[in-house]
Amino acid sequence: MRVLFLVQGEGRGHLTQALSLEQILRTAGHEVIGAIVGVTSERDVPAFFSEKFAAPITPIFSPGLVYNAGTNELEPFKTTVQAIRYARPFWNSLKQVHAIIESQRPDVVVNFYEMLGGLTYALLRPSVPMVCIAHQYFAFHSNFQRPKRQWFYRQAFKINTRLTCFGAQELLALSFDKQPDEPSQRIRVVPPLLRQEITDLKPIDGNFLLAYVTQPGLKVELLKAHQQHPDIQMDAFHSGVNVPDDVIDATLTYHAIDGKRFLNFMSRCKAIVTTAGFESVCEAAYLGKPALMIPQPNHFEQACNAIDGQRAGVGVAADGFDLDQLLTYLPQHDPTVSVRFREWYAQGYFLFLAALNRATMPKRKPSDGFFRTRVRHLLRS
């Protein structure tokens, strides 16, 4: 089987999922012939991906999300305005994607939540079947729990997610745990795709809390929590540190962002405090580390992840760096959750291969009657 990837280049999540699936496919004797990665003028293909991905990589322009530089809040309105402003170059990108698919003729295209994929299949109809993979597709599942209120952000999230998966044979919804498939929605529930670096680690029980701080406001909250609990050892990785280790006092140390060191700390910590990104929470669950999940402001997807992660028992959802909430939760955490999570993860090898094999079988293409004409007009204007 010859497979072509389409990958959203925003953040690490979808790129690390692509690396994980590439390993599965190569182990099974299949060929990944390349990856099309969505980039912007400010965001190129990350080095960690280009250095590890064995096949050719083609960067193609794709409008990214807009965050507030000061607070790190997602700004849906500015994101929408930016997408409209870049409509013409985006249309050229769709034609590039279509040309690559038709010239390389893979057996199947795997799309990791890149809008270039969904709109190319909606408007230009490539002849190669496509399968979409992302945790976001679990939002279409009947068992998915959503935060109350946030109507505007919920609608923006649903529209953006739908735009990534037009024309897909199946939506492979990554989930914390096993859930029933929903064929009427094209949903197949599958385990997370984790980095090999995670599965190679041997976790041990530690006596310190590990924090990953990306928002300026969270650093303030962390310091406040430390002052309230000065006896608790905390190590925090955040982007404002320029040295490997910045010792604040006997029980608080900041560390510069370093992926390899962070994983090492995660394997040895007692629990982790992080934003509610799906991959980071799954990594903690695999290593048996309870998580305090703090969604980024206005980030509907992370708000959903936090609720769903709490349902699955991998940690507790919080609005801020509430150390009391985490300390109250820890004695209640069920350690067998990690055992079940690993068992669920182990099924992924066969489930992903089965899904791609199904996609290559002749079948009628699904119909997505989701304002296709309006989208086509917008992109061509």
HUNORRA-V805840 format. One record per pair of residues at least 24 apart in sequence whose ideal C-beta (glycine too) atoms are under 7 Angstrom apart, sorted by the first residue. I is the first residue (numbers start at 1). J is the second residue. Records with the same first field share a line. If there is no record, write none. Layout:
I=J / J
//
This chain:
1=30 / 107 / 108 / 356 / 360
2=31 / 33 / 106 / 107
3=30 / 31 / 32 / 33 / 106 / 107 / 108 / 110 / 356
4=33 / 34 / 101 / 104 / 106 / 109
5=32 / 35 / 110 / 112
6=36 / 109 / 111 / 112 / 114 / 116 / 117
7=35 / 37 / 112 / 114
8=38 / 112 / 113 / 114
9=37 / 38 / 39 / 43 / 45
10=64 / 65
12=279
13=277 / 278 / 279
14=112 / 113 / 134
15=46 / 49
16=195 / 279
17=112 / 133 / 193
18=112
19=49 / 52 / 53 / 195
20=193 / 194 / 195
21=110 / 193 / 352
22=53
23=196
24=349 / 352
28=353
33=104 / 106
34=58 / 104
36=60 / 97 / 100 / 116
38=62 / 114 / 116
40=64
48=259
58=100
60=93 / 96 / 97 / 116
61=89 / 93
62=93 / 114 / 115 / 116
63=90
70=216
71=215 / 216 / 217 / 297
72=214 / 215 / 216 / 296
73=296 / 297 / 298
74=296 / 298 / 299
76=153 / 156
87=378 / 379 / 381
90=379
91=379 / 380
94=119 / 120 / 123 / 124
98=124 / 126
101=126 / 128
102=126 / 127
107=360
108=356 / 359 / 360
111=164 / 168
113=164
114=164
115=163 / 164
117=164
118=163 / 164 / 165 / 166
119=163 / 166 / 375
121=166 / 167
122=166 / 167 / 368 / 372 / 375
123=375 / 376
129=169 / 359 / 360
130=167 / 168 / 169
131=168 / 169 / 170 / 172 / 355 / 356 / 359
132=164 / 165 / 168 / 171 / 172
133=172 / 174
134=174
135=173 / 174 / 278
136=161 / 301
137=161 / 165 / 171 / 173 / 187
138=173 / 174 / 175
139=304
140=185 / 187
141=173 / 179 / 182 / 187
142=182
143=179
144=308
145=307 / 308 / 311
146=304
147=303 / 304 / 307
150=300 / 303
153=298 / 300
154=300
157=300 / 301
162=370
166=368 / 370
167=365 / 366 / 368
169=359
170=355 / 358 / 359
172=355
174=278
176=282 / 285 / 308 / 309 / 312 / 314
177=312 / 340 / 344
178=344
186=366
188=355
190=348 / 351 / 352
191=344 / 345 / 347 / 348 / 351
192=282 / 345
193=348
194=282 / 283 / 286 / 345
197=263
198=263 / 283 / 286
201=263 / 267 / 287
202=267
203=267 / 287 / 288
204=267 / 268
206=268 / 269 / 270
207=233 / 270
208=233 / 234 / 235 / 269 / 270
209=234 / 269 / 270 / 271 / 273
210=235 / 265 / 266 / 269 / 272
211=236 / 273
212=237 / 262 / 274 / 280
213=238
214=238 / 239 / 275
215=296
218=294 / 321
221=320 / 321
222=321
225=321 / 323
226=252
228=323
229=323
235=265
237=262
271=326 / 330
273=321 / 326
275=302
276=302 / 305 / 306 / 309
277=302 / 305
278=305
281=305 / 309 / 314 / 315
284=314
285=314 / 337 / 338 / 341
286=338 / 341 / 342 / 345
288=335 / 338
290=315 / 329 / 330 / 333
291=315
292=316 / 318 / 325 / 326
293=317 / 318
294=318 / 320 / 321
313=337
//
